[in-house]
Amino acid sequence: MVYTALSTLFSHWRRHPGQLAMLVLGLALATALWSGVQAINTEARAAYADAAATLGQDRLDRLVRADGRPVPLADYIALRRAGYLVSPVISGELRAGDARLRLLGIDPLTAPPEANTPTLQGEDFNLAAFFTAPGLLLMTGATAAGPLPPDLPPIRTTESFPPGAALTDIGTAARLLGQSDPSYLLIWLDQPAHLPPLSTATNLQRVAPEQRADPAQLTESFHLNLTAFGLLAFAVGLFIVHAAIGLAFEQRRATIRTLRALGLPLRSLLTAFGLELAVLSLFAGLVGIILGYAIAAALMPGVAGTLRGLYGADLPGTLSFDPIWALAALAMTLAGAALAGAQAMGRTARMPILAPALPQAWHQASTRQMRRQAGVALALLSLSGTLALWGDSLILGFGAVACLFLGAALLLPITLSTLLRLAQRGARGPLGEWLLADTRQQLPGLSLALMALLLALSANIGVSTMVGSFRATFVGWLDQRLVAELYVTAQTEAEAARLVAYLTPRTEAVLPVVWADTTLAGRPGAVYGQADHPTFRDHWPLLAALPDAWDSLATGDGVLINEQLARFAGLSPGDSLTITPGVTLEILGIYSDYGNPEAQAIITDDLFAATFPDIAPTRFALRVAPTATAALASALRDDFGLPADAVINQTQIKRFSLEIFEQTFLITGALNLLTLGVAGFALLTGLLTLADMRLPQLAPVWALGITRARLARFELIRSLILAALTFVLALPVGLALAWMLLAVINVQAFGWRLPMQVFPADAGRLLALALLAACVAAALPALRLARISPSRLLKVFAHEA
Amino acid sequence: MLLQIDGLTKAYGPVAVLRGVSLTLAHGQSLALTGESGSGKSTLMHLVGALDAPDDGSIMLDGVEITGGDDAARAALRRDKIGLVFQQFNLIPSLSVAQNIAFQARLAHRHDPARDAMLAQRLGLSDLMSRYPEELSGGQQQRVAIARALAHAPALILADEPTGNLDEATGDAVLDLLLELVTSTGAALMMVTHSTRLAARLDRRLHLSRGQLAPLGSG
């Protein structure tokens, strides 16, 4: 019985292949965007897990120097002699052009068992080659295949190692990195019982795994962002599916009625419906997974670039296939299809056997329904505002965004209806009146597609306003911060001294750039020493400051901190900050420091020299007359003998910084565009769905003397009116979203707040894009109407031939 | 002569629906068209109403050949010269009763609010002008459709079972009005009906059978 019902239901799709394609494509697109995002997240999280597990970083404590410099070998030897179980590690990065390789040099003989190093055993493993020159590098096949610095020792590939990194013997790492002292010491979990606590035996700082910057934590907000985008795209895709299923239900009313009348039990009918939906969903889900994998593979290099640019997290630029991911995506497709088909199933269950067989608009929302919907919308918008203003976590921030989206979408039909009614009063001529009245009447049938468009447009406005504000602020900030004309780097302290002597008579000022890695308010960070110079006083904007902050800084009476540190630790000017054990200073001011994930503090160069006597500056910012910059840069390379990449001008740094910036928002832009594309498709399906049902409304107008071509033009105009009005409503929603992203999400996720700017030109471009999408979506139904044969229109009137 | 049809043929695929139909209709005259289902009555109405094109033959309306024009010309003809009353009313659901009545007259640039008011009053619609079609009964909707067809003072009124959805008394009243307006304005009425009682009230009666016309009774 179920089989008979199922084959009858399927016969509908044979007669309406376009509708079938719409349903499958809608579901496949929804699955593709969702599963694509999930594939990226899964890949990234696996990479973080690999990185975290490397050398037991997720479990083992370390000993480090408070100033971030390498641990003296003598300290290590002293601890070993005292009987403590510690193991040295040299870590650093090799760079040559675009090629980068992170090196981890270990001592396999003293490494803790929890360090989880790749196996150094096996018949074909040459242990001697690992220990002796030229050494051996262990890395993944993908890393080995990528661009690598030249002159590396032989490579052996291994699995489960972070991308862009290699493991080697500590001696090899020391030679390649030119560093003899360990970067840090790994502490075994179990220490000899008879020894006093390690803290009493050394001045080195013990750092627990949770105190270190964890890429998985740092990037959580980014992945949450991606997930939110994926969910949005999935929801937009479900609008398409809902429209397709709704249309199929309306067109099969007569079939359903007949099946019921002929004795098919409701349960069998619903089972057949469920099976039909499941079969179609499985097929669409498989197509979606293939598409999703392709999308993820295409976006992966961009995501890797973004994460490297934003957080310094290394990700492989390629994607691996995970069956669990594919199954999860299929489950999501089935759940989404069930959700989209629930209404049609419910209506089938409630439909009386003698229900009229004529198709009706399936979403004839009454004014009362729309008012009820508006009430819920207003409640959601209020909740959104409350969460945005008083919420204090990332999750609440996303909750505010979700409530804003849902509230705005629910408010759309009644708002459009009101606007159209107002416009109707000012309309001139019978056709203008009819067009607006008819458009208003089409709203219930199109509202889901228009909601999808509203969401896509709002997301686009919000994200582009956020990115635009970020870009404008960032560029302005770069202009302020990068005042010096040239930046030079010496190889050694001796060369630095010679360089200063060479530069002093040739420049207006030589300003050292010197820093020490340290822990600030329990967070990894850096303290910079800065000269008292108008370059900084006149150009560095302070977000908040005590009076005469720069004067107090110059006399060594305080410290400036970046916004991230201030927000993270809840610090304000006037509070105190310990920059290294024994040195606590008053906070004089807070400066913006976009793009830097770490805590940062600035003290005067004299105080820096006194606090960190071992660190001498090797980088310098040079103030030169703009006309003399090029000549000095040439002289530094040709006469003084600095390598080309040791002399960088301001323009180069700005370009590099902006490149990182653009890379950072590459993925956001791509997802934005894809979501808008899906919304355009939703509008197309909505219009196609309505096209057949609208003939009884259009035929009389045609009969009264309006040509089919003119009616088709009206269809286009109607679509444009709806898209334009939806855009007008999307503007405030998008701007509210931008404000939430800048003032709530960004602050929670990255620790800085940006001033919001509005970009009318961007909005104009988006409006043009929305109108184009509406035009393209309406083109097919309009073309079909323009070419429809009179006999089809006459069928509306004629009941006999 | 207002309407002159000569040798009209129309086929849908292999099925010949009209086979050489010819007739004439003068100003102020009314014609009842009867015939069994599938005889081609509606097809003939559609061709005369410039809603469809014949395979062969000619239709002259008020001295203008309407079979040769393009879509725009046929649309203009419908707008200006023809009033259509459909069996299923076919009102525009998004417009109010008043807007529906005025719609075609405004399209034809012949809108006369006084005439609208007169028609509404005669058809018992005065109290319903601000309502929408879905808020009306079938009979009320049919009266709105008739008012719309008459509002722009067309030369020819084509009515397909205009009283099919009305009770006998209302149907008679509507037909009275149609006939009165035809007589007073010099327009012509061509009406499809299954009712011999109603057909008997019109000036002429023709019976369509298997695509060909035959006189029914006098005329």
Interface residues (C-beta under 8 A of the other chain):
Chain A: G429 P430 L431 E433 W434 A437 D438 R440 Q441 P696 Q697 A699 P700 V701 W702 A703 L704 G705 I706 T707 R708 A709 R710 P790 S791 L793 L794 V796 F797 A798 H799 E800 A801
Chain B: Y12 V15 V17 S37 G38 S39 G40 K41 S42 T43 H46 G49 L51 D52 A53 D71 A72 A75 A76 L77 R78 R79 D80 L84 F86 Q87 Q88 N90 L91 I92 P93 S94 L95 Q99 A102 F103 Q104 R106 L107 A108 R148 D160
